[in-house]
Structures are given as C-alpha cells and as structure tokens.
C-alpha cells in the first residue's frame, strides 16, 4: 500500500504530469489518458470499491486507485500514449506486482518478479534521472523477500487495517478516554455478533427474463440476468460479464444465466474467445490476462463450478 501504490506508482504518475521535460507528457496526452479512464467506469466490476477518475484529481487519489491503475487500468490506458520507453518501464513494475499479489502466481514467478523489479530500479535512473531513486524505489527489490516469507502481498498489506480505521473512528464520540471507547464498542460488537448468521445457499439467480438465446435441447430452463455465488457475481451487465474458466483457461462472455431444474448448481451459456493483451515483459497469457476481440458465434453451456475468477 505505502511502498508500491502511494510510493512508487504515485511518483511515476507525478513524473509524467509534473516531472522533467524528458519524461513529462503533453497536455493532450494527459487528456487522452483521462478520457480512457473515464470510459472504464462503465466496465468496472462491483468488486472495485472506487471508479477510475481523471488525472486532474491525482492529488486526491487514494492508494486503492493507484493499485487499480497499476494492476488493471493502466495497462490499457497508457498503451499507445506513453512512449515505448516509459510504457515498457511501467510494465516491469505492473507485471512484477501482479505476480506478487496473486495467490496463483506469487510462488511460481517470485524469482522472475524479483528480476523485473531489479530491472525497474536500474532503468529508472536512465528514464527519470537520479532524483527519482528515493528510498521507496530502492525498497521494491526487497518485496519478493516478503512474498517468499509470508505469501501473497495482500496477506501482509496495510489495506485491511486502513479500512478498519473508519470503524474505529466512528466508535470514538469525544476526546475523553478514546482508547477505552474503542475497546467498549468492539466488545459490544463481539457480543452482538456471537449468534452465527445463517449461511445462504448459493448460487442465487435473480431478475428472470425470457429473451435470451436458447441452447438446443435445453428449452425447459429458466433464464436470469444475474447469478451470485460465494466467490463472485456474474451478470449480463458489461461490468460483470467476463470471467475465466478453469477448463482450458478460456475467456467467456455470458449471454444469460440458466437455472436448470435438474442441477441446483446452475449453468451459464457463454461465448468463448481469448487474445493476448501484452507480450512484454512476458506474455499476458502466462498471467491469465486476455483481451476481448472477437466473439465466437457458437454457444457453450458451462457449469458455474468451472468459473475460475472474474476479469
């Protein structure tokens, strides 16, 4: 949170906006990036707590916004606008941190992520000058040590603690004995939450409709626009329509969701497609990152148990 997002990523973007001439962007390029980020708002899944914003508000960006740019939106928003030198340098950091955050890739690519971070620091002096090499930038080369010791970076991130601070602040009503106030409120919350909450059965389908495509031989199924499981939410909305499958690692875009009478786990009808997003510093397919290009006409029925994660 503080080292990568608020430290290095923020420093990178400020260099593009307000830095020296050799790395600063012209005003029209900044506007184009801001326009791209604004367009992404229509496609951000509900799992993201904050929507992309214009670069004119960068001084008010929170750490989650920089993290979002580093892992997701920046890869597309900066492509073709940043020079090849700046974009390639940014991708070194993006791919390395993406690997360190992923429970799936943090061990497999830990050594490679370390090489990417070392390369990022080495080239930072050439790209941005020696003044760019502050303590936060140097400390990047030690992040993989934490991954080897503790696992994915999310497990030792400050994000959960920062999020809980809001609840702690609400429990303090006056300046008199603030610590005791927090302890009392937490004790009350624990006593109230002792009764276990009933576990909702999943998946849950909602908003039934009758205008979706029907697969041959499955005319007795009911159609829904949204399905919610304990791990993810899928709908026909552009924000939550794309997911990755466990089988053959293919991308899918859902047309509608069907709740079969004979199968309570639910199924979905999908169109399959997959294309790479980038090839440097490694192919995006190695990280299960794909691009939407051409939808196949053929429909395939996929069980919800085969969904790996959302895009």
ABEGO torsion letter per residue (X at the ends): XAAAAAAAAAAAAAAAAABBAAABBBAAAAAAAAAAAAAAAAABBAABABBBBBAAAAAABBAAAAAAAAAAAAAAAABGABBAAAAAAAAAAAAAAAAAABAAAAAAAAAAAAAAAAAAAAAAAAAAEAAABBAAAAAAAAAAAAAAAAEBAAAABAAAAAAAAAAAAAABABABGAAAAAAAAAAAAAAAAABBBBBBBOBBBBGBBAABBBBBGAAABBBBABBBBAABBBBABAAAABBBBABGGBBBBBABBBBBAABAAEBBBBBBBBBBABAOABBAAAAGBBBBABBBABBBBBBAAABABBX
